Amino acid sequence: MDTFSALADPNRRRIIELIASSGRLTATDISDKFKISAPAISQHLKVLREAKLVDMEKKAQQRIYTINKSSLDDMEGWIQQMKKVLEERYNRLDTLLEKMTKGGEK
């Protein structure tokens, strides 16, 4: 699953927010913050791992989750690229409208 699809679910976005604000959280700590079952949280965490949005470290019986910053950086880079494309289109439109306005004033 790609990163944007993984983040389409509000529970997964909330999980990302919780981990980001805490730095590191166990699966139990994450599960305690939700009114859905622990197995459901486990599935959400699996999706986030597969999308490479979180990293998981096993310590004895605990699974500790952290944010995979490089995946967020990749998403940010893609968003910045899309913003640049849109800005270029808007600039061309502005130029065209300016030419049309000046041409209509004559």
Order of alpha helices (4+ residues) and beta strands (2+ residues): alpha-alpha-beta-alpha-alpha-beta-beta-alpha
